């Protein structure tokens, strides 16, 4: 015996969100793409490494709160 609804039941949650097919080809690792692109970015192209100078030091600020 089915319950009789005086109000139609609410729609299923997330019914408006379309599900994408997330299947990957066999043998692929989704996290390996990030590693691969990072390795490609650090490949040595034969040039000398560029030395980046350290950021300049901020001057030390001292506030004197004593009454003279």
mmCIF file of the N, C-alpha and C atoms, coordinates in Angstrom:
data_MODEL
# 
_entry.id   MODEL 
# 
loop_
_atom_site.group_PDB 
_atom_site.id 
_atom_site.type_symbol 
_atom_site.label_atom_id 
_atom_site.label_alt_id 
_atom_site.label_comp_id 
_atom_site.label_asym_id 
_atom_site.label_entity_id 
_atom_site.label_seq_id 
_atom_site.pdbx_PDB_ins_code 
_atom_site.Cartn_x 
_atom_site.Cartn_y 
_atom_site.Cartn_z 
_atom_site.occupancy 
_atom_site.B_iso_or_equiv 
_atom_site.pdbx_formal_charge 
_atom_site.auth_seq_id 
_atom_site.auth_comp_id 
_atom_site.auth_asym_id 
_atom_site.auth_atom_id 
_atom_site.pdbx_PDB_model_num 
ATOM 1   N N  . UNK A 1 1  ? 0.840  -1.176 0.000   1.00 0.00 ? 1  UNK A N  1 
ATOM 2   C CA . UNK A 1 1  ? 0.000  0.000  0.000   1.00 0.00 ? 1  UNK A CA 1 
ATOM 3   C C  . UNK A 1 1  ? 0.890  1.245  0.000   1.00 0.00 ? 1  UNK A C  1 
ATOM 4   N N  . UNK A 1 2  ? 0.763  2.092  -1.021  1.00 0.00 ? 2  UNK A N  1 
ATOM 5   C CA . UNK A 1 2  ? 1.594  3.288  -1.145  1.00 0.00 ? 2  UNK A CA 1 
ATOM 6   C C  . UNK A 1 2  ? 1.015  4.417  -0.311  1.00 0.00 ? 2  UNK A C  1 
ATOM 7   N N  . UNK A 1 3  ? 1.895  5.221  0.285   1.00 0.00 ? 3  UNK A N  1 
ATOM 8   C CA . UNK A 1 3  ? 1.376  6.364  1.047   1.00 0.00 ? 3  UNK A CA 1 
ATOM 9   C C  . UNK A 1 3  ? 0.784  7.400  0.107   1.00 0.00 ? 3  UNK A C  1 
ATOM 10  N N  . UNK A 1 4  ? -0.236 8.050  0.547   1.00 0.00 ? 4  UNK A N  1 
ATOM 11  C CA . UNK A 1 4  ? -0.859 9.092  -0.267  1.00 0.00 ? 4  UNK A CA 1 
ATOM 12  C C  . UNK A 1 4  ? -0.280 10.431 0.163   1.00 0.00 ? 4  UNK A C  1 
ATOM 13  N N  . UNK A 1 5  ? 0.287  11.132 -0.791  1.00 0.00 ? 5  UNK A N  1 
ATOM 14  C CA . UNK A 1 5  ? 0.913  12.419 -0.516  1.00 0.00 ? 5  UNK A CA 1 
ATOM 15  C C  . UNK A 1 5  ? -0.092 13.529 -0.744  1.00 0.00 ? 5  UNK A C  1 
ATOM 16  N N  . UNK A 1 6  ? -0.195 14.410 0.231   1.00 0.00 ? 6  UNK A N  1 
ATOM 17  C CA . UNK A 1 6  ? -1.017 15.596 0.002   1.00 0.00 ? 6  UNK A CA 1 
ATOM 18  C C  . UNK A 1 6  ? -0.208 16.635 -0.770  1.00 0.00 ? 6  UNK A C  1 
ATOM 19  N N  . UNK A 1 7  ? 1.127  16.551 -0.650  1.00 0.00 ? 7  UNK A N  1 
ATOM 20  C CA . UNK A 1 7  ? 2.054  17.435 -1.369  1.00 0.00 ? 7  UNK A CA 1 
ATOM 21  C C  . UNK A 1 7  ? 2.976  16.519 -2.159  1.00 0.00 ? 7  UNK A C  1 
ATOM 22  N N  . UNK A 1 8  ? 3.313  16.869 -3.382  1.00 0.00 ? 8  UNK A N  1 
ATOM 23  C CA . UNK A 1 8  ? 4.213  15.989 -4.137  1.00 0.00 ? 8  UNK A CA 1 
ATOM 24  C C  . UNK A 1 8  ? 5.562  15.868 -3.425  1.00 0.00 ? 8  UNK A C  1 
ATOM 25  N N  . UNK A 1 9  ? 6.205  14.723 -3.526  1.00 0.00 ? 9  UNK A N  1 
ATOM 26  C CA . UNK A 1 9  ? 7.490  14.544 -2.846  1.00 0.00 ? 9  UNK A CA 1 
ATOM 27  C C  . UNK A 1 9  ? 8.542  15.489 -3.429  1.00 0.00 ? 9  UNK A C  1 
ATOM 28  N N  . UNK A 1 10 ? 9.527  15.855 -2.638  1.00 0.00 ? 10 UNK A N  1 
ATOM 29  C CA . UNK A 1 10 ? 10.563 16.760 -3.145  1.00 0.00 ? 10 UNK A CA 1 
ATOM 30  C C  . UNK A 1 10 ? 11.387 16.067 -4.227  1.00 0.00 ? 10 UNK A C  1 
ATOM 31  N N  . UNK A 1 11 ? 11.944 16.836 -5.144  1.00 0.00 ? 11 UNK A N  1 
ATOM 32  C CA . UNK A 1 11 ? 12.778 16.218 -6.184  1.00 0.00 ? 11 UNK A CA 1 
ATOM 33  C C  . UNK A 1 11 ? 14.057 15.672 -5.558  1.00 0.00 ? 11 UNK A C  1 
ATOM 34  N N  . UNK A 1 12 ? 14.671 14.708 -6.199  1.00 0.00 ? 12 UNK A N  1 
ATOM 35  C CA . UNK A 1 12 ? 15.916 14.171 -5.651  1.00 0.00 ? 12 UNK A CA 1 
ATOM 36  C C  . UNK A 1 12 ? 16.985 15.263 -5.579  1.00 0.00 ? 12 UNK A C  1 
ATOM 37  N N  . UNK A 1 13 ? 17.824 15.168 -4.562  1.00 0.00 ? 13 UNK A N  1 
ATOM 38  C CA . UNK A 1 13 ? 18.883 16.157 -4.406  1.00 0.00 ? 13 UNK A CA 1 
ATOM 39  C C  . UNK A 1 13 ? 19.853 16.080 -5.576  1.00 0.00 ? 13 UNK A C  1 
ATOM 40  N N  . UNK A 1 14 ? 20.319 17.208 -6.006  1.00 0.00 ? 14 UNK A N  1 
ATOM 41  C CA . UNK A 1 14 ? 21.290 17.331 -7.090  1.00 0.00 ? 14 UNK A CA 1 
ATOM 42  C C  . UNK A 1 14 ? 20.763 16.778 -8.408  1.00 0.00 ? 14 UNK A C  1 
ATOM 43  N N  . UNK A 1 15 ? 19.453 16.776 -8.592  1.00 0.00 ? 15 UNK A N  1 
ATOM 44  C CA . UNK A 1 15 ? 18.898 16.282 -9.851  1.00 0.00 ? 15 UNK A CA 1 
ATOM 45  C C  . UNK A 1 15 ? 19.235 17.230 -10.994 1.00 0.00 ? 15 UNK A C  1 
ATOM 46  N N  . UNK A 1 16 ? 19.480 18.505 -10.667 1.00 0.00 ? 16 UNK A N  1 
ATOM 47  C CA . UNK A 1 16 ? 19.779 19.486 -11.706 1.00 0.00 ? 16 UNK A CA 1 
ATOM 48  C C  . UNK A 1 16 ? 21.231 19.404 -12.180 1.00 0.00 ? 16 UNK A C  1 
ATOM 49  N N  . UNK A 1 17 ? 22.098 18.688 -11.443 1.00 0.00 ? 17 UNK A N  1 
ATOM 50  C CA . UNK A 1 17 ? 23.503 18.589 -11.810 1.00 0.00 ? 17 UNK A CA 1 
ATOM 51  C C  . UNK A 1 17 ? 23.674 17.438 -12.785 1.00 0.00 ? 17 UNK A C  1 
ATOM 52  N N  . UNK A 1 18 ? 24.253 17.748 -13.928 1.00 0.00 ? 18 UNK A N  1 
ATOM 53  C CA . UNK A 1 18 ? 24.482 16.703 -14.919 1.00 0.00 ? 18 UNK A CA 1 
ATOM 54  C C  . UNK A 1 18 ? 25.750 15.942 -14.553 1.00 0.00 ? 18 UNK A C  1 
ATOM 55  N N  . UNK A 1 19 ? 25.650 14.644 -14.577 1.00 0.00 ? 19 UNK A N  1 
ATOM 56  C CA . UNK A 1 19 ? 26.807 13.811 -14.270 1.00 0.00 ? 19 UNK A CA 1 
ATOM 57  C C  . UNK A 1 19 ? 27.625 13.620 -15.539 1.00 0.00 ? 19 UNK A C  1 
ATOM 58  N N  . UNK A 1 20 ? 28.921 13.890 -15.424 1.00 0.00 ? 20 UNK A N  1 
ATOM 59  C CA . UNK A 1 20 ? 29.806 13.678 -16.559 1.00 0.00 ? 20 UNK A CA 1 
ATOM 60  C C  . UNK A 1 20 ? 30.394 12.276 -16.470 1.00 0.00 ? 20 UNK A C  1 
ATOM 61  N N  . UNK A 1 21 ? 30.728 11.749 -17.614 1.00 0.00 ? 21 UNK A N  1 
ATOM 62  C CA . UNK A 1 21 ? 31.369 10.448 -17.641 1.00 0.00 ? 21 UNK A CA 1 
ATOM 63  C C  . UNK A 1 21 ? 32.816 10.636 -17.210 1.00 0.00 ? 21 UNK A C  1 
ATOM 64  N N  . UNK A 1 22 ? 33.177 10.073 -16.076 1.00 0.00 ? 22 UNK A N  1 
ATOM 65  C CA . UNK A 1 22 ? 34.515 10.278 -15.536 1.00 0.00 ? 22 UNK A CA 1 
ATOM 66  C C  . UNK A 1 22 ? 35.404 9.049  -15.733 1.00 0.00 ? 22 UNK A C  1 
ATOM 67  N N  . UNK A 1 23 ? 35.068 8.203  -16.662 1.00 0.00 ? 23 UNK A N  1 
ATOM 68  C CA . UNK A 1 23 ? 35.905 7.032  -16.894 1.00 0.00 ? 23 UNK A CA 1 
ATOM 69  C C  . UNK A 1 23 ? 37.194 7.457  -17.590 1.00 0.00 ? 23 UNK A C  1 
ATOM 70  N N  . UNK A 1 24 ? 38.283 6.876  -17.148 1.00 0.00 ? 24 UNK A N  1 
ATOM 71  C CA . UNK A 1 24 ? 39.578 7.137  -17.754 1.00 0.00 ? 24 UNK A CA 1 
ATOM 72  C C  . UNK A 1 24 ? 40.037 5.882  -18.474 1.00 0.00 ? 24 UNK A C  1 
ATOM 73  N N  . UNK A 1 25 ? 40.850 6.036  -19.498 1.00 0.00 ? 25 UNK A N  1 
ATOM 74  C CA . UNK A 1 25 ? 41.395 4.846  -20.151 1.00 0.00 ? 25 UNK A CA 1 
ATOM 75  C C  . UNK A 1 25 ? 42.189 4.013  -19.149 1.00 0.00 ? 25 UNK A C  1 
ATOM 76  N N  . UNK A 1 26 ? 42.216 2.719  -19.371 1.00 0.00 ? 26 UNK A N  1 
ATOM 77  C CA . UNK A 1 26 ? 42.899 1.817  -18.449 1.00 0.00 ? 26 UNK A CA 1 
ATOM 78  C C  . UNK A 1 26 ? 44.391 2.143  -18.444 1.00 0.00 ? 26 UNK A C  1 
ATOM 79  N N  . UNK A 1 27 ? 44.967 2.192  -17.253 1.00 0.00 ? 27 UNK A N  1 
ATOM 80  C CA . UNK A 1 27 ? 46.404 2.419  -17.140 1.00 0.00 ? 27 UNK A CA 1 
ATOM 81  C C  . UNK A 1 27 ? 46.781 3.871  -16.951 1.00 0.00 ? 27 UNK A C  1 
ATOM 82  N N  . UNK A 1 28 ? 45.834 4.761  -16.842 1.00 0.00 ? 28 UNK A N  1 
ATOM 83  C CA . UNK A 1 28 ? 46.183 6.160  -16.613 1.00 0.00 ? 28 UNK A CA 1 
ATOM 84  C C  . UNK A 1 28 ? 45.988 6.490  -15.148 1.00 0.00 ? 28 UNK A C  1 
ATOM 85  N N  . UNK A 1 29 ? 46.819 7.358  -14.670 1.00 0.00 ? 29 UNK A N  1 
ATOM 86  C CA . UNK A 1 29 ? 46.743 7.797  -13.286 1.00 0.00 ? 29 UNK A CA 1 
ATOM 87  C C  . UNK A 1 29 ? 46.434 9.292  -13.306 1.00 0.00 ? 29 UNK A C  1 
ATOM 88  N N  . UNK A 1 30 ? 45.315 9.729  -12.749 1.00 0.00 ? 30 UNK A N  1 
ATOM 89  C CA . UNK A 1 30 ? 44.967 11.144 -12.840 1.00 0.00 ? 30 UNK A CA 1 
ATOM 90  C C  . UNK A 1 30 ? 45.969 12.053 -12.146 1.00 0.00 ? 30 UNK A C  1 
ATOM 91  N N  . UNK A 1 31 ? 46.692 11.572 -11.141 1.00 0.00 ? 31 UNK A N  1 
ATOM 92  C CA . UNK A 1 31 ? 47.644 12.437 -10.450 1.00 0.00 ? 31 UNK A CA 1 
ATOM 93  C C  . UNK A 1 31 ? 48.975 12.510 -11.183 1.00 0.00 ? 31 UNK A C  1 
ATOM 94  N N  . UNK A 1 32 ? 49.214 11.628 -12.143 1.00 0.00 ? 32 UNK A N  1 
ATOM 95  C CA . UNK A 1 32 ? 50.504 11.651 -12.824 1.00 0.00 ? 32 UNK A CA 1 
ATOM 96  C C  . UNK A 1 32 ? 50.601 12.831 -13.780 1.00 0.00 ? 32 UNK A C  1 
ATOM 97  N N  . UNK A 1 33 ? 49.489 13.408 -14.196 1.00 0.00 ? 33 UNK A N  1 
ATOM 98  C CA . UNK A 1 33 ? 49.539 14.556 -15.096 1.00 0.00 ? 33 UNK A CA 1 
ATOM 99  C C  . UNK A 1 33 ? 50.188 15.757 -14.451 1.00 0.00 ? 33 UNK A C  1 
ATOM 100 N N  . UNK A 1 34 ? 49.907 15.978 -13.172 1.00 0.00 ? 34 UNK A N  1 
ATOM 101 C CA . UNK A 1 34 ? 50.504 17.117 -12.477 1.00 0.00 ? 34 UNK A CA 1 
ATOM 102 C C  . UNK A 1 34 ? 52.006 16.921 -12.342 1.00 0.00 ? 34 UNK A C  1 
ATOM 103 N N  . UNK A 1 35 ? 52.430 15.701 -12.043 1.00 0.00 ? 35 UNK A N  1 
ATOM 104 C CA . UNK A 1 35 ? 53.857 15.442 -11.921 1.00 0.00 ? 35 UNK A CA 1 
ATOM 105 C C  . UNK A 1 35 ? 54.544 15.644 -13.264 1.00 0.00 ? 35 UNK A C  1 
ATOM 106 N N  . UNK A 1 36 ? 53.918 15.166 -14.319 1.00 0.00 ? 36 UNK A N  1 
ATOM 107 C CA . UNK A 1 36 ? 54.520 15.255 -15.630 1.00 0.00 ? 36 UNK A CA 1 
ATOM 108 C C  . UNK A 1 36 ? 54.702 16.713 -16.036 1.00 0.00 ? 36 UNK A C  1 
ATOM 109 N N  . UNK A 1 37 ? 53.672 17.544 -15.820 1.00 0.00 ? 37 UNK A N  1 
ATOM 110 C CA . UNK A 1 37 ? 53.789 18.934 -16.237 1.00 0.00 ? 37 UNK A CA 1 
ATOM 111 C C  . UNK A 1 37 ? 54.813 19.660 -15.379 1.00 0.00 ? 37 UNK A C  1 
ATOM 112 N N  . UNK A 1 38 ? 54.948 19.281 -14.108 1.00 0.00 ? 38 UNK A N  1 
ATOM 113 C CA . UNK A 1 38 ? 55.940 19.920 -13.251 1.00 0.00 ? 38 UNK A CA 1 
ATOM 114 C C  . UNK A 1 38 ? 57.344 19.544 -13.719 1.00 0.00 ? 38 UNK A C  1 
ATOM 115 N N  . UNK A 1 39 ? 57.539 18.275 -14.115 1.00 0.00 ? 39 UNK A N  1 
ATOM 116 C CA . UNK A 1 39 ? 58.843 17.854 -14.601 1.00 0.00 ? 39 UNK A CA 1 
ATOM 117 C C  . UNK A 1 39 ? 59.182 18.555 -15.908 1.00 0.00 ? 39 UNK A C  1 
ATOM 118 N N  . UNK A 1 40 ? 58.212 18.717 -16.780 1.00 0.00 ? 40 UNK A N  1 
ATOM 119 C CA . UNK A 1 40 ? 58.464 19.397 -18.038 1.00 0.00 ? 40 UNK A CA 1 
ATOM 120 C C  . UNK A 1 40 ? 58.829 20.854 -17.804 1.00 0.00 ? 40 UNK A C  1 
ATOM 121 N N  . UNK A 1 41 ? 58.241 21.461 -16.785 1.00 0.00 ? 41 UNK A N  1 
ATOM 122 C CA . UNK A 1 41 ? 58.534 22.863 -16.511 1.00 0.00 ? 41 UNK A CA 1 
ATOM 123 C C  . UNK A 1 41 ? 59.947 23.037 -15.978 1.00 0.00 ? 41 UNK A C  1 
ATOM 124 N N  . UNK A 1 42 ? 60.513 22.009 -15.341 1.00 0.00 ? 42 UNK A N  1 
ATOM 125 C CA . UNK A 1 42 ? 61.846 22.131 -14.760 1.00 0.00 ? 42 UNK A CA 1 
ATOM 126 C C  . UNK A 1 42 ? 62.915 21.490 -15.632 1.00 0.00 ? 42 UNK A C  1 
ATOM 127 N N  . UNK A 1 43 ? 62.588 21.115 -16.851 1.00 0.00 ? 43 UNK A N  1 
ATOM 128 C CA . UNK A 1 43 ? 63.589 20.514 -17.717 1.00 0.00 ? 43 UNK A CA 1 
ATOM 129 C C  . UNK A 1 43 ? 64.686 21.523 -18.021 1.00 0.00 ? 43 UNK A C  1 
ATOM 130 N N  . UNK A 1 44 ? 65.926 21.041 -18.060 1.00 0.00 ? 44 UNK A N  1 
ATOM 131 C CA . UNK A 1 44 ? 67.057 21.909 -18.344 1.00 0.00 ? 44 UNK A CA 1 
ATOM 132 C C  . UNK A 1 44 ? 67.136 22.106 -19.851 1.00 0.00 ? 44 UNK A C  1 
ATOM 133 N N  . UNK A 1 45 ? 67.109 23.360 -20.283 1.00 0.00 ? 45 UNK A N  1 
ATOM 134 C CA . UNK A 1 45 ? 67.166 23.628 -21.722 1.00 0.00 ? 45 UNK A CA 1 
ATOM 135 C C  . UNK A 1 45 ? 68.581 23.969 -22.165 1.00 0.00 ? 45 UNK A C  1 
ATOM 136 N N  . UNK A 1 46 ? 69.585 23.743 -21.313 1.00 0.00 ? 46 UNK A N  1 
ATOM 137 C CA . UNK A 1 46 ? 70.963 23.973 -21.698 1.00 0.00 ? 46 UNK A CA 1 
ATOM 138 C C  . UNK A 1 46 ? 71.496 25.316 -21.254 1.00 0.00 ? 46 UNK A C  1 
ATOM 139 N N  . UNK A 1 47 ? 70.670 26.231 -20.836 1.00 0.00 ? 47 UNK A N  1 
ATOM 140 C CA . UNK A 1 47 ? 71.137 27.536 -20.379 1.00 0.00 ? 47 UNK A CA 1 
ATOM 141 C C  . UNK A 1 47 ? 71.634 27.428 -18.949 1.00 0.00 ? 47 UNK A C  1 
ATOM 142 N N  . UNK A 1 48 ? 72.401 28.430 -18.560 1.00 0.00 ? 48 UNK A N  1 
ATOM 143 C CA . UNK A 1 48 ? 72.862 28.488 -17.178 1.00 0.00 ? 48 UNK A CA 1 
ATOM 144 C C  . UNK A 1 48 ? 71.677 28.768 -16.267 1.00 0.00 ? 48 UNK A C  1 
ATOM 145 N N  . UNK A 1 49 ? 71.677 28.208 -15.061 1.00 0.00 ? 49 UNK A N  1 
ATOM 146 C CA . UNK A 1 49 ? 70.561 28.496 -14.145 1.00 0.00 ? 49 UNK A CA 1 
ATOM 147 C C  . UNK A 1 49 ? 70.553 29.973 -13.755 1.00 0.00 ? 49 UNK A C  1 
ATOM 148 N N  . UNK A 1 50 ? 69.380 30.505 -13.659 1.00 0.00 ? 50 UNK A N  1 
ATOM 149 C CA . UNK A 1 50 ? 69.231 31.917 -13.320 1.00 0.00 ? 50 UNK A CA 1 
ATOM 150 C C  . UNK A 1 50 ? 69.154 32.028 -11.804 1.00 0.00 ? 50 UNK A C  1 
ATOM 151 N N  . UNK A 1 51 ? 70.033 32.870 -11.240 1.00 0.00 ? 51 UNK A N  1 
ATOM 152 C CA . UNK A 1 51 ? 70.013 33.067 -9.795  1.00 0.00 ? 51 UNK A CA 1 
ATOM 153 C C  . UNK A 1 51 ? 69.054 34.196 -9.468  1.00 0.00 ? 51 UNK A C  1 
ATOM 154 N N  . UNK A 1 52 ? 68.143 33.918 -8.573  1.00 0.00 ? 52 UNK A N  1 
ATOM 155 C CA . UNK A 1 52 ? 67.165 34.921 -8.166  1.00 0.00 ? 52 UNK A CA 1 
ATOM 156 C C  . UNK A 1 52 ? 67.652 35.537 -6.865  1.00 0.00 ? 52 UNK A C  1 
ATOM 157 N N  . UNK A 1 53 ? 67.820 36.866 -6.837  1.00 0.00 ? 53 UNK A N  1 
ATOM 158 C CA . UNK A 1 53 ? 68.294 37.488 -5.598  1.00 0.00 ? 53 UNK A CA 1 
ATOM 159 C C  . UNK A 1 53 ? 67.234 37.395 -4.513  1.00 0.00 ? 53 UNK A C  1 
ATOM 160 N N  . UNK A 1 54 ? 67.662 37.332 -3.248  1.00 0.00 ? 54 UNK A N  1 
ATOM 161 C CA . UNK A 1 54 ? 66.676 37.281 -2.169  1.00 0.00 ? 54 UNK A CA 1 
ATOM 162 C C  . UNK A 1 54 ? 65.912 38.593 -2.095  1.00 0.00 ? 54 UNK A C  1 
ATOM 163 N N  . UNK A 1 55 ? 64.702 38.569 -1.578  1.00 0.00 ? 55 UNK A N  1 
ATOM 164 C CA . UNK A 1 55 ? 63.934 39.808 -1.486  1.00 0.00 ? 55 UNK A CA 1 
ATOM 165 C C  . UNK A 1 55 ? 64.622 40.784 -0.535  1.00 0.00 ? 55 UNK A C  1 
ATOM 166 N N  . UNK A 1 56 ? 64.510 42.079 -0.802  1.00 0.00 ? 56 UNK A N  1 
ATOM 167 C CA . UNK A 1 56 ? 65.161 43.058 0.072   1.00 0.00 ? 56 UNK A CA 1 
ATOM 168 C C  . UNK A 1 56 ? 64.573 43.004 1.477   1.00 0.00 ? 56 UNK A C  1 
ATOM 169 N N  . UNK A 1 57 ? 65.451 43.216 2.462   1.00 0.00 ? 57 UNK A N  1 
ATOM 170 C CA . UNK A 1 57 ? 64.991 43.177 3.844   1.00 0.00 ? 57 UNK A CA 1 
ATOM 171 C C  . UNK A 1 57 ? 64.244 44.461 4.164   1.00 0.00 ? 57 UNK A C  1 
ATOM 172 N N  . UNK A 1 58 ? 63.172 44.327 4.915   1.00 0.00 ? 58 UNK A N  1 
ATOM 173 C CA . UNK A 1 58 ? 62.392 45.491 5.310   1.00 0.00 ? 58 UNK A CA 1 
ATOM 174 C C  . UNK A 1 58 ? 63.117 46.198 6.452   1.00 0.00 ? 58 UNK A C  1 
ATOM 175 N N  . UNK A 1 59 ? 63.123 47.523 6.449   1.00 0.00 ? 59 UNK A N  1 
ATOM 176 C CA . UNK A 1 59 ? 63.775 48.237 7.551   1.00 0.00 ? 59 UNK A CA 1 
ATOM 177 C C  . UNK A 1 59 ? 63.022 48.013 8.856   1.00 0.00 ? 59 UNK A C  1 
ATOM 178 N N  . UNK A 1 60 ? 63.786 47.915 9.921   1.00 0.00 ? 60 UNK A N  1 
ATOM 179 C CA . UNK A 1 60 ? 63.178 47.700 11.229  1.00 0.00 ? 60 UNK A CA 1 
ATOM 180 C C  . UNK A 1 60 ? 62.622 49.028 11.734  1.00 0.00 ? 60 UNK A C  1 
ATOM 181 N N  . UNK A 1 61 ? 61.367 49.025 12.102  1.00 0.00 ? 61 UNK A N  1 
ATOM 182 C CA . UNK A 1 61 ? 60.707 50.239 12.570  1.00 0.00 ? 61 UNK A CA 1 
ATOM 183 C C  . UNK A 1 61 ? 60.573 50.149 14.084  1.00 0.00 ? 61 UNK A C  1 
ATOM 184 N N  . UNK A 1 62 ? 61.082 51.186 14.764  1.00 0.00 ? 62 UNK A N  1 
ATOM 185 C CA . UNK A 1 62 ? 60.986 51.244 16.217  1.00 0.00 ? 62 UNK A CA 1 
ATOM 186 C C  . UNK A 1 62 ? 60.177 52.472 16.571  1.00 0.00 ? 62 UNK A C  1 
ATOM 187 N N  . UNK A 1 63 ? 59.134 52.296 17.338  1.00 0.00 ? 63 UNK A N  1 
ATOM 188 C CA . UNK A 1 63 ? 58.289 53.413 17.760  1.00 0.00 ? 63 UNK A CA 1 
ATOM 189 C C  . UNK A 1 63 ? 58.583 53.685 19.232  1.00 0.00 ? 63 UNK A C  1 
ATOM 190 N N  . UNK A 1 64 ? 59.028 54.903 19.491  1.00 0.00 ? 64 UNK A N  1 
ATOM 191 C CA . UNK A 1 64 ? 59.353 55.293 20.861  1.00 0.00 ? 64 UNK A CA 1 
ATOM 192 C C  . UNK A 1 64 ? 58.104 55.855 21.514  1.00 0.00 ? 64 UNK A C  1 
ATOM 193 N N  . UNK A 1 65 ? 57.603 55.189 22.530  1.00 0.00 ? 65 UNK A N  1 
ATOM 194 C CA . UNK A 1 65 ? 56.383 55.614 23.203  1.00 0.00 ? 65 UNK A CA 1 
ATOM 195 C C  . UNK A 1 65 ? 56.656 56.310 24.534  1.00 0.00 ? 65 UNK A C  1 
ATOM 196 N N  . UNK A 1 66 ? 57.912 56.561 24.818  1.00 0.00 ? 66 UNK A N  1 
ATOM 197 C CA . UNK A 1 66 ? 58.222 57.217 26.094  1.00 0.00 ? 66 UNK A CA 1 
ATOM 198 C C  . UNK A 1 66 ? 58.070 58.723 25.963  1.00 0.00 ? 66 UNK A C  1 
ATOM 199 N N  . UNK A 1 67 ? 57.673 59.385 27.048  1.00 0.00 ? 67 UNK A N  1 
ATOM 200 C CA . UNK A 1 67 ? 57.559 60.848 27.065  1.00 0.00 ? 67 UNK A CA 1 
ATOM 201 C C  . UNK A 1 67 ? 58.885 61.423 27.527  1.00 0.00 ? 67 UNK A C  1 
ATOM 202 N N  . UNK A 1 68 ? 59.480 62.242 26.680  1.00 0.00 ? 68 UNK A N  1 
ATOM 203 C CA . UNK A 1 68 ? 60.750 62.889 27.054  1.00 0.00 ? 68 UNK A CA 1 
ATOM 204 C C  . UNK A 1 68 ? 60.561 64.364 27.253  1.00 0.00 ? 68 UNK A C  1 
# 
